[in-house]
Amino acid sequence: MGVVLTGGGRALTAAPPPRPDPSEPEPGALLREEDLLGPVDVVAPALLGCWVVTDRPEGRVAVRLTEVEAYSGEGEDPASHAHRGPTPRAAIMFGPPGRLYVYFSYGVHWCANVVVGPEGRGSAVLLRAGEVQVGEGLARGRRPAARVARDLARGPARLTQALAIGPDDRGADLLGPSSSVRLHRGAPPAAVSAGPRVGISRAQELPWRFWQTDAPSVSVFRVGGKPRRTATGQDGLP
């Protein structure tokens, strides 16, 4: 058990995280490294429908992914943080698949990415949006500006806020059963669309933004989107 200090310096034993509410749905099995070893533009759409789960002292929140973006490795994608190699900022992207790459965007908010591909490749998938499946009340407390459920994790900053993901989670093992941030299997969407990535000035022609076609939680920007999947589960993770 951990130890915390009060304002007066008295040591107290930290309470364990509360148990998940048995009335709420349970996530599927954890993903494995082999699920993430393919090309980033193949792995990224396969992550749609998967759950990101955080267990914090105040409780659990789980978000089902509805929108992601792919960023390729060193020298291949000028829009990627890994384009110039394993800099101090992007070093985690060159680690083993399944690690969490967290960065501060525009000095305003945190963004969360899943490292994919073989170790040393430098590819990652940005988690852009999702739907809260577990812990909606807790997510609303973290996102008081959200008026409706679809806005709780609609966008990369809102997603990290709803899940309470921040700098302390850099490098977290999303595939580890004891990790406080994990990536679980979920039901893949019936249809997936693809289009250009958001907020970049280079490699704008790549259709590497993927989203669940009918999901209300997806970002407003959808220009150029084309359907990619038509059969439920056809191209999801096994």
C-alpha positions, 0 to 999 in steps of 0.5 A: 500500500502507498503512503500519503502525507497530510498537511501536518506531515502525519503519514496515512495509509492510502485507501485502495481504489474502490471496486468497480460497480458490478452493475456496470459493464466489464471490459473485454480481455486485454490487448496483446503486443501482437495485436499492435505489431502491424502497420500503423494505418492498419492497427489504428482502425482496428483499435476502434471499439476497444476500451481505454480503462483507468482505475483511480483512487476515486473510481473507474472510468472506461471509454470505448474508442470511436476516433483515432489518428495514425502517425508513422515512424522515423523519417516517414511521416513529417507530421509525427513527433517521431519524424526526427528520431527518438528525441527526449519528447518522443522517446517513448514512441520508440519503445515496445508496443502498448506503451502510453505516449502522453504529450502536452498540446499547445500548452493547454491540454494533454493528448494520449497515444498508443505506441504500435509496431515493432520496438524502435519503429516510432509509430503511434495512434492518437486517441481522439474520441470515445464514448464513456461506458463506465463511470459516467458520473465520475467523468462528468465531475472531471468534465463539468462543461459537457452538457450531454454524454456524447461530449464527455470524451469528444476530442483528444483533450476531453478524452484525457480529462474524462479518463484523468490521463496526464503526465504521470501516465507517460510510458504506462503499460496499457497491456499490463493487468495491474496497470492503472491505465489499460487497453481492452478489447471491445466490439468493433463498429459496423462501419469505419470512415477515413479522412485527413488528420486534424490540425497538422500542416504536413502530410495532410494528404494521408487519410489516416484519421479513422472513426466510427461512421455513425458515432455521435461522439466523433469530432465535428471535422469530417471533411473528406471521409470515406467509408472503410468497413461495412461488416461488423467485426470484419476488420476488428481485432480478433 
